[in-house]
Amino acid sequence: MDQPTMFKPYRAAADIDVLPSYFPIPGMGILPINAFLLKAAEPVLVDTGLVLLSDGYIEALSSVIDPADLRWLWLTHCDQDHVGSLHRLLKLAPQMRVVTTFIGVGKMSLFAPLPMDRVYLLNPGQSLSVGDRTLMAVKPPTYDAPETTGFLDTKSRAFFSADCFGALMSEPVENAADIRPEDLRDGMVTWATVDAPWLHLTDGIRFAQSLGRIRALEPKVILSAHLPAVHGSGDELLDHLAAVLAAEPFVGPDQPALEAMMAKMAAK
């Protein structure tokens, strides 16, 4: 896979569709980039994908719901792989409100301001009713942006974890159980060292407590922006995150390494 690619939606739970795409990272594999549709009484979209794949994203979304029926967009954070179709959707879904934080609104104002009458501010620890269920806002154990907010769906017990639990992979799959355990561990540890380098400065006891808070939620499904769906409590994933504190910090390629990579790609 040489280019970012949108895949067909798949069902992660009875009322949850995944809108998957994959982004190739030379020399490291591919990174899943997922958005989600929660088919609540008031339908909730979680994130809006890459701008490079916006046409494919809107097509995939439209295959599982009429965008005009959306009532909420839960913006986990404002990185470019999460806001690619945001403003298109504001036009396609005139009743939809954007769930974010004060910092999220501030960051969006730097490049694509949100209309304030469409914003709904929600902080970790607070909840949002979407008709037939409540969404409990949760700060994930790892993140790369201060506004990051995931949530637990109290009906399905699905935990939407933003970037947390992401992993670099070798090939696309729809279920994390299809990844070899050692590959999942290595992919998660590598991704966490890239996405949350501050973990190496974290107090181990306090980080273990943050992992324990997720375990106490007793999720039945874990849905990461950067990993295929995980069915079960996620204890194994939490153990992998705990191992990151002792892992080697990530150091990216320098200029000679970049030139070697470019030469290798040119020779194909």
Residue frames relative to the residue before (quaternion, step in Angstrom):
aa qw qx qy qz dx dy dz
M 1.0000 0.0000 0.0000 0.0000 0.00 0.00 0.00
D 0.1277 -0.8388 0.5287 0.0253 3.56 -0.47 1.25
Q 0.7692 0.2724 -0.1396 0.5609 3.58 1.22 -0.44
P 0.5981 -0.5211 0.4350 0.4261 3.62 -1.18 0.38
T 0.0650 -0.8226 0.5642 -0.0286 3.57 -0.88 0.97
M 0.3007 -0.7263 0.5941 0.1705 3.55 -1.03 0.91
F 0.1893 -0.7757 0.5940 0.0978 3.56 -0.97 0.91
K 0.6358 -0.5226 0.3947 0.4085 3.58 -1.28 0.25
P 0.5587 -0.5977 0.4473 0.3614 3.62 -1.08 0.64
Y 0.0743 -0.7720 0.6275 0.0681 3.53 -1.24 0.54
R 0.5172 -0.6549 0.4709 0.2861 3.55 -1.24 0.52
A 0.2012 -0.7911 0.5695 0.0968 3.59 -0.75 1.08
A 0.7625 -0.0204 0.0256 0.6461 3.56 1.24 -0.54
A 0.7633 -0.4097 0.2295 0.4436 3.57 -1.27 0.24
D 0.8149 0.1839 -0.0703 0.5452 3.58 1.00 -0.78
I 0.6398 0.4948 -0.3282 0.4880 3.59 1.18 0.54
D 0.1055 -0.7744 0.6227 0.0382 3.55 -0.82 1.08
V 0.2882 -0.7281 0.5982 0.1702 3.54 -1.15 0.75
L 0.1787 -0.7428 0.6370 0.1027 3.56 -1.03 0.89
P 0.0423 -0.8778 0.4770 -0.0109 3.59 0.18 1.29
S 0.0411 0.7394 -0.6717 -0.0204 3.50 -1.26 0.57
Y 0.2381 -0.7643 0.5829 0.1394 3.55 -1.29 0.27
F 0.1829 -0.7794 0.5956 0.0663 3.51 -1.04 0.92
P 0.3250 -0.7665 0.5163 0.2008 3.63 -0.61 1.06
I 0.1120 -0.7632 0.6339 0.0562 3.55 -1.05 0.84
P 0.4132 -0.7504 0.4465 0.2585 3.62 -0.25 1.23
G 0.8378 0.1876 -0.1718 0.4831 3.51 -0.92 1.00
M 0.7546 0.3744 -0.2013 0.4999 3.59 1.23 -0.20
G 0.6193 -0.5447 0.3538 0.4412 3.60 1.20 -0.26
I 0.5700 -0.5605 0.4519 0.3959 3.55 -1.08 -0.74
L 0.2607 -0.7488 0.5913 0.1473 3.53 -1.20 0.65
P 0.3756 -0.7009 0.5505 0.2541 3.61 -0.77 0.96
I 0.0577 -0.7506 0.6563 0.0510 3.55 -1.17 0.67
N 0.0212 -0.8450 0.5311 -0.0595 3.55 -0.16 1.33
A 0.0930 -0.6905 0.7071 0.1206 3.46 -1.35 0.53
F 0.2479 -0.7897 0.5499 0.1122 3.59 -1.22 0.37
L 0.1973 -0.7344 0.6339 0.1412 3.51 -1.27 0.55
L 0.1371 -0.7735 0.6169 0.0477 3.55 -0.70 1.15
K 0.2411 -0.8107 0.5231 0.1052 3.55 -0.41 1.26
A 0.0778 0.7913 -0.5877 0.1495 3.50 0.48 1.32
A 0.7010 -0.4100 0.3369 0.4764 3.57 -1.29 0.03
E 0.7192 0.1952 -0.1475 0.6503 3.55 1.22 -0.62
P 0.3304 -0.8088 0.4390 0.2096 3.62 0.07 1.28
V 0.1878 -0.7879 0.5850 0.0419 3.51 -1.03 1.01
L 0.1723 -0.7443 0.6379 0.0969 3.55 -0.90 0.99
V 0.1741 -0.7757 0.5997 0.0908 3.57 -0.96 0.88
D 0.8475 -0.0677 -0.0402 0.5249 3.55 -0.43 1.37
T 0.3018 -0.7972 0.5130 0.1013 3.55 -1.23 0.54
G 0.6081 -0.6495 0.3361 0.3090 3.59 1.10 0.64
L 0.7039 -0.4599 0.3669 0.3979 3.50 -1.45 -0.17
V 0.5108 -0.6327 0.4773 0.3331 3.57 -1.02 0.72
L 0.6034 0.5743 -0.3560 0.4235 3.62 1.08 -0.65
L 0.7584 0.3316 -0.1716 0.5342 3.58 1.17 -0.58
S 0.2488 0.8305 -0.4802 0.1331 3.56 1.22 0.34
D 0.6522 0.5081 -0.3330 0.4534 3.61 0.89 -0.83
G 0.6776 0.4814 -0.2874 0.4760 3.57 0.92 -0.88
Y 0.6217 0.5440 -0.3354 0.4528 3.55 1.09 -0.72
I 0.6706 0.4846 -0.3021 0.4735 3.59 0.86 -0.93
E 0.6323 0.5244 -0.3297 0.4654 3.59 1.02 -0.74
A 0.6643 0.4960 -0.3029 0.4700 3.59 0.94 -0.90
L 0.6481 0.5127 -0.3166 0.4656 3.57 0.94 -0.87
S 0.6816 0.5047 -0.2893 0.4438 3.57 0.90 -0.92
S 0.6088 0.5571 -0.3576 0.4372 3.60 1.21 -0.35
V 0.7523 0.3561 -0.2065 0.5144 3.60 1.21 -0.35
I 0.7887 -0.0024 -0.0172 0.6145 3.61 1.27 -0.24
D 0.4609 -0.6007 0.5587 0.3384 3.54 -1.23 0.44
P 0.4642 -0.7097 0.4367 0.3003 3.63 -0.51 1.07
A 0.5954 0.5857 -0.3672 0.4095 3.60 1.09 -0.58
D 0.6401 0.5376 -0.3213 0.4450 3.60 1.23 -0.41
L 0.4963 0.6657 -0.4313 0.3529 3.60 1.22 -0.21
R 0.1911 -0.7892 0.5748 0.1013 3.55 -1.04 0.84
W 0.7991 0.1402 -0.0580 0.5818 3.57 1.17 -0.59
L 0.1060 -0.7184 0.6799 0.1021 3.51 -1.28 0.61
W 0.1704 -0.7664 0.6130 0.0881 3.56 -0.59 1.17
L 0.1473 -0.7933 0.5890 0.0456 3.55 -0.45 1.25
T 0.3087 -0.7895 0.4942 0.1929 3.59 -0.23 1.22
H 0.7327 -0.2361 0.1261 0.6257 3.56 1.18 -0.67
C 0.5976 -0.6583 0.3781 0.2579 3.54 -1.29 0.34
D 0.3170 0.7379 -0.5363 0.2596 3.62 1.09 0.45
Q 0.6563 -0.5840 0.3235 0.3516 3.56 -1.14 0.68
D 0.6552 0.4936 -0.3278 0.4686 3.60 1.14 -0.40
H 0.6851 0.4524 -0.2850 0.4947 3.59 1.28 0.14
V 0.7616 0.3684 -0.1820 0.5011 3.60 1.19 -0.39
G 0.3039 0.8291 -0.4439 0.1525 3.59 1.27 0.18
S 0.7924 0.2398 -0.1292 0.5458 3.60 1.04 -0.70
L 0.2735 0.8185 -0.4800 0.1580 3.58 1.26 0.22
H 0.7496 0.4084 -0.2491 0.4575 3.59 0.63 -1.04
R 0.5724 0.5461 -0.3894 0.4717 3.61 1.14 -0.44
L 0.6844 0.4919 -0.2877 0.4549 3.56 0.96 -0.85
L 0.5778 0.5717 -0.3852 0.4370 3.59 1.08 -0.55
K 0.6742 0.4619 -0.2864 0.5001 3.58 1.14 -0.64
L 0.6927 0.4845 -0.2763 0.4572 3.59 0.99 -0.85
A 0.7703 0.2579 -0.1209 0.5706 3.58 1.16 -0.63
P 0.1312 -0.8646 0.4787 0.0788 3.62 0.40 1.18
Q 0.6889 0.4584 -0.2909 0.4802 3.61 1.20 -0.38
M 0.5252 0.6700 -0.3902 0.3506 3.58 1.28 -0.19
R 0.1574 -0.7601 0.6237 0.0921 3.55 -1.07 0.85
V 0.3946 -0.7313 0.5195 0.1991 3.55 -1.12 0.78
V 0.2308 -0.7672 0.5887 0.1073 3.55 -0.66 1.17
T 0.2406 0.7455 -0.5871 0.2044 3.57 -0.64 1.13
T 0.5100 -0.6206 0.4887 0.3405 3.56 -1.28 -0.29
F 0.7068 -0.4270 0.3416 0.4488 3.56 -1.32 0.12
I 0.6595 0.4902 -0.3110 0.4775 3.59 0.98 -0.84
G 0.6179 0.5520 -0.3425 0.4429 3.58 1.03 -0.74
V 0.6422 0.5038 -0.3173 0.4827 3.58 0.95 -0.84
G 0.6531 0.5230 -0.3124 0.4498 3.58 0.96 -0.85
K 0.6704 0.4898 -0.3071 0.4651 3.59 0.91 -0.85
M 0.6438 0.5154 -0.3276 0.4610 3.60 0.96 -0.81
S 0.6278 0.5639 -0.3429 0.4127 3.59 1.03 -0.72
L 0.5849 0.5963 -0.3661 0.4102 3.61 1.22 -0.36
F 0.8333 0.1401 -0.0565 0.5318 3.62 1.10 -0.55
A 0.7991 0.0112 0.0117 0.6009 3.63 1.11 -0.54
P 0.1756 -0.8458 0.4913 0.1113 3.61 0.42 1.17
L 0.3872 -0.7025 0.5546 0.2213 3.52 -1.15 0.77
P 0.4601 -0.6336 0.5268 0.3307 3.61 -1.06 0.63
M 0.4476 -0.7527 0.4111 0.2534 3.57 -0.50 1.17
D 0.6248 0.5339 -0.3553 0.4454 3.61 1.13 -0.43
R 0.6643 0.4650 -0.3025 0.5009 3.59 1.31 -0.08
V 0.5835 0.6063 -0.3493 0.4121 3.59 1.31 -0.10
Y 0.0559 -0.7512 0.6558 0.0507 3.55 -1.22 0.68
L 0.2237 -0.8096 0.5317 0.1090 3.59 -0.36 1.24
L 0.0624 0.7886 -0.6037 0.0994 3.55 -0.85 1.05
N 0.2074 -0.7972 0.5592 0.0935 3.58 -0.81 1.01
P 0.6323 -0.5017 0.4073 0.4274 3.60 -1.19 0.39
G 0.7212 0.3702 -0.3146 0.4937 3.54 -0.93 0.99
Q 0.6709 0.4449 -0.2924 0.5163 3.57 1.26 -0.34
S 0.3135 -0.7575 0.5517 0.1534 3.59 -1.29 0.33
L 0.1861 -0.7571 0.6183 0.0991 3.52 -1.31 0.49
S 0.2821 -0.7385 0.5889 0.1680 3.59 -0.87 0.96
V 0.0668 -0.7919 0.6066 0.0199 3.57 -0.94 0.96
G 0.7773 -0.3719 0.1528 0.4839 3.53 0.97 0.98
D 0.8416 0.0428 0.0157 0.5382 3.57 0.30 -1.25
R 0.7759 0.1859 -0.1118 0.5924 3.59 1.25 0.15
T 0.3520 -0.6992 0.5799 0.2258 3.51 -1.39 0.24
L 0.2328 -0.7491 0.6057 0.1334 3.55 -1.05 0.81
M 0.2050 -0.7922 0.5698 0.0755 3.56 -0.63 1.21
A 0.3444 -0.7601 0.5169 0.1911 3.58 -0.53 1.18
V 0.0320 -0.8102 0.5819 -0.0627 3.57 -0.81 1.11
K 0.3324 -0.6941 0.5985 0.2224 3.56 -1.05 0.80
P 0.3616 -0.7476 0.5071 0.2307 3.65 -0.54 1.09
P 0.6333 -0.5553 0.3712 0.3907 3.62 -1.18 0.41
T 0.7846 0.1432 -0.0963 0.5954 3.60 1.10 -0.62
Y 0.1029 0.7754 -0.6134 0.1089 3.55 -1.15 0.70
D 0.3118 -0.7551 0.5444 0.1904 3.55 -1.26 0.33
A 0.7373 0.3036 -0.2058 0.5674 3.59 1.26 0.17
P 0.5286 -0.6885 0.3883 0.3095 3.61 -0.78 0.96
E 0.6692 0.5069 -0.3138 0.4436 3.61 1.12 -0.53
T 0.3874 0.7652 -0.4594 0.2311 3.61 1.26 -0.16
T 0.1049 0.7705 -0.6200 0.1049 3.54 -0.90 1.04
G 0.1397 -0.7609 0.6299 0.0682 3.55 -0.77 1.10
F 0.1955 -0.7893 0.5609 0.1552 3.56 -1.23 -0.26
L 0.3405 -0.6827 0.6064 0.2243 3.48 -1.39 0.39
D 0.2850 -0.7242 0.6051 0.1680 3.56 -0.89 1.00
T 0.3581 -0.7898 0.4559 0.2003 3.59 -0.39 1.21
K 0.6361 0.5283 -0.3403 0.4477 3.61 1.18 -0.34
S 0.7759 0.3145 -0.1709 0.5194 3.58 0.75 -1.02
R 0.3069 -0.7525 0.4991 0.3008 3.59 1.28 -0.48
A 0.3734 0.6971 -0.5130 0.3339 3.57 1.08 0.74
F 0.2128 -0.7606 0.6031 0.1112 3.55 -0.99 0.92
F 0.1838 -0.7667 0.6109 0.0719 3.56 -0.63 1.20
S 0.1433 -0.8924 0.4279 0.0009 3.54 -0.12 1.37
A 0.4561 -0.6731 0.4587 0.3584 3.62 1.25 0.20
D 0.8178 -0.2142 0.1477 0.5133 3.65 -0.87 -0.83
C 0.5126 0.6699 -0.4123 0.3441 3.58 1.19 -0.43
F 0.8001 0.2285 -0.2410 0.4995 3.58 -1.08 0.91
G 0.3790 0.7211 -0.4986 0.2962 3.60 1.17 0.35
A 0.0669 -0.7941 0.6035 0.0271 3.54 -1.27 0.41
L 0.4136 -0.6386 0.5841 0.2828 3.53 -1.20 0.60
M 0.1277 -0.8143 0.5662 0.0090 3.57 -0.91 0.95
S 0.4816 -0.6597 0.4940 0.2981 3.55 -1.31 0.22
E 0.8040 0.0028 0.0245 0.5941 3.59 1.14 -0.59
P 0.5883 -0.5962 0.4066 0.3649 3.60 -1.15 0.51
V 0.0762 0.7445 -0.6625 0.0317 3.55 -1.18 0.75
E 0.4422 -0.7027 0.4927 0.2605 3.59 -1.24 0.39
N 0.7604 0.2492 -0.1479 0.5812 3.58 1.26 -0.20
A 0.4740 -0.6940 0.4609 0.2850 3.58 -0.75 1.01
A 0.5587 0.6076 -0.3890 0.4092 3.59 1.19 -0.43
D 0.6386 0.5309 -0.3246 0.4527 3.60 1.22 -0.36
I 0.5802 0.5393 -0.3809 0.4768 3.59 1.30 0.05
R 0.5161 -0.6317 0.4675 0.3406 3.61 -0.88 0.86
P 0.5849 -0.6296 0.3699 0.3532 3.62 -0.83 0.94
E 0.6817 0.4789 -0.3052 0.4613 3.59 0.90 -0.84
D 0.6385 0.5122 -0.3287 0.4712 3.59 1.09 -0.66
L 0.6231 0.5319 -0.3365 0.4643 3.57 1.05 -0.74
R 0.6589 0.5049 -0.3141 0.4606 3.57 0.89 -0.92
D 0.6896 0.4783 -0.2933 0.4579 3.59 0.80 -1.00
G 0.6631 0.5136 -0.3051 0.4510 3.57 0.98 -0.85
M 0.6573 0.5012 -0.3067 0.4719 3.57 1.03 -0.77
V 0.6649 0.5024 -0.3121 0.4561 3.57 0.87 -0.92
T 0.6524 0.5082 -0.3202 0.4621 3.58 0.92 -0.87
W 0.6711 0.4964 -0.3102 0.4550 3.58 0.86 -0.94
A 0.6615 0.5101 -0.3215 0.4460 3.61 0.88 -0.85
T 0.6480 0.5030 -0.3388 0.4608 3.62 0.99 -0.68
V 0.6451 0.4959 -0.3136 0.4894 3.58 1.18 -0.56
D 0.7691 0.4273 -0.1932 0.4342 3.55 0.73 -1.17
A 0.7989 0.1415 -0.0564 0.5819 3.58 1.10 -0.66
P 0.0428 -0.8512 0.5229 0.0182 3.62 0.57 1.11
W 0.5550 0.6219 -0.3825 0.3986 3.58 1.23 -0.37
L 0.4834 0.6764 -0.4416 0.3372 3.61 1.20 -0.27
H 0.6349 0.5483 -0.3400 0.4251 3.59 1.08 -0.64
L 0.6793 0.4451 -0.2835 0.5100 3.59 1.27 -0.22
T 0.5300 0.6788 -0.3718 0.3465 3.56 1.33 -0.06
D 0.4876 -0.6278 0.5231 0.3074 3.55 -1.14 0.73
G 0.4927 -0.7126 0.4201 0.2701 3.56 -0.68 1.13
I 0.6523 0.5212 -0.3199 0.4479 3.58 0.98 -0.82
R 0.6862 0.4732 -0.2917 0.4691 3.57 0.87 -0.90
F 0.6356 0.5118 -0.3409 0.4667 3.60 1.03 -0.69
A 0.6206 0.5305 -0.3376 0.4684 3.60 1.03 -0.75
Q 0.6283 0.5295 -0.3350 0.4611 3.58 1.04 -0.69
S 0.6484 0.5065 -0.3217 0.4686 3.58 1.00 -0.78
L 0.6298 0.5050 -0.3331 0.4873 3.59 1.08 -0.65
G 0.6354 0.5451 -0.3196 0.4437 3.56 1.04 -0.78
R 0.6220 0.5416 -0.3479 0.4458 3.58 1.08 -0.65
I 0.6392 0.4924 -0.3291 0.4905 3.59 1.08 -0.63
R 0.6285 0.5307 -0.3342 0.4600 3.58 0.98 -0.80
A 0.6570 0.5268 -0.3087 0.4423 3.59 1.01 -0.80
L 0.5728 0.5870 -0.3847 0.4235 3.61 1.19 -0.35
E 0.2077 -0.8194 0.4997 0.1890 3.57 1.28 -0.49
P 0.0743 0.8233 -0.5574 0.0768 3.59 0.68 1.06
K 0.3509 -0.7174 0.5617 0.2163 3.54 -1.24 0.55
V 0.7622 0.1095 -0.0670 0.6345 3.55 1.28 -0.46
I 0.1497 -0.7584 0.6264 0.1001 3.56 -1.05 0.80
L 0.0810 -0.8044 0.5882 -0.0186 3.53 -0.76 1.14
S 0.0706 -0.8063 0.5868 -0.0248 3.53 -0.33 1.34
A 0.5569 -0.5909 0.4654 0.3522 3.55 -1.17 0.55
H 0.8066 0.2746 -0.1035 0.5131 3.57 1.13 -0.59
L 0.6887 0.3550 -0.2992 0.5569 3.58 1.06 0.80
P 0.5220 -0.5988 0.4815 0.3703 3.61 -1.06 0.57
A 0.7019 -0.4875 0.3191 0.4096 3.55 -1.25 0.47
V 0.1783 -0.7606 0.6195 0.0771 3.53 -1.11 0.87
H 0.1701 -0.7926 0.5805 0.0767 3.58 -0.67 1.11
G 0.6536 0.4539 -0.3679 0.4812 3.55 -0.73 1.10
S 0.7517 -0.4477 0.2747 0.3988 3.53 -1.34 0.05
G 0.4130 -0.7284 0.4594 0.2962 3.59 1.16 -0.48
D 0.2753 0.7842 -0.5180 0.2022 3.61 1.17 0.36
E 0.6427 0.5272 -0.3268 0.4496 3.57 0.99 -0.85
L 0.6489 0.5153 -0.3195 0.4597 3.59 0.98 -0.80
L 0.6400 0.5206 -0.3224 0.4642 3.57 1.00 -0.79
D 0.6304 0.5221 -0.3305 0.4699 3.58 1.05 -0.74
H 0.6346 0.5250 -0.3331 0.4591 3.59 1.01 -0.78
L 0.6498 0.5044 -0.3235 0.4676 3.59 0.97 -0.79
A 0.6220 0.5468 -0.3453 0.4414 3.57 0.99 -0.77
A 0.6546 0.5306 -0.3092 0.4409 3.59 1.12 -0.69
V 0.5288 0.6620 -0.4065 0.3419 3.60 1.19 -0.42
L 0.6052 0.5940 -0.3676 0.3818 3.61 1.00 -0.74
A 0.7321 0.3924 -0.2292 0.5075 3.59 1.12 -0.61
A 0.5127 0.6582 -0.4144 0.3634 3.60 1.27 -0.05
E 0.5962 -0.5530 0.4387 0.3824 3.54 -1.27 0.36
P 0.4955 -0.6417 0.4831 0.3305 3.62 -0.92 0.78
F 0.4915 -0.6537 0.4890 0.3034 3.54 -1.12 0.66
V 0.0296 -0.7547 0.6553 0.0086 3.54 -1.05 0.87
G 0.3530 -0.7751 0.4890 0.1882 3.57 -0.57 1.14
P 0.6786 -0.4784 0.3568 0.4281 3.57 -1.28 0.24
D 0.3354 -0.7050 0.5815 0.2287 3.55 -1.17 0.65
Q 0.7707 -0.3824 0.2225 0.4585 3.61 -1.25 0.00
P 0.6582 0.4837 -0.3465 0.4613 3.69 0.82 -0.77
A 0.6466 0.5130 -0.3264 0.4606 3.59 1.00 -0.77
L 0.6295 0.5306 -0.3296 0.4621 3.58 1.05 -0.78
E 0.6586 0.5042 -0.3154 0.4610 3.59 0.92 -0.87
A 0.6370 0.5167 -0.3294 0.4677 3.58 1.04 -0.74
M 0.6459 0.5128 -0.3215 0.4652 3.58 0.99 -0.81
M 0.6635 0.5051 -0.3066 0.4589 3.59 0.94 -0.86
A 0.6357 0.5188 -0.3265 0.4692 3.57 1.05 -0.76
K 0.6465 0.5149 -0.3205 0.4628 3.57 0.98 -0.81
M 0.6644 0.4968 -0.3064 0.4668 3.58 0.96 -0.84
A 0.6531 0.5227 -0.3118 0.4507 3.59 1.01 -0.79
A 0.6611 0.5286 -0.3010 0.4393 3.57 1.14 -0.65
K 0.5440 0.6297 -0.4072 0.3765 3.62 1.20 -0.29
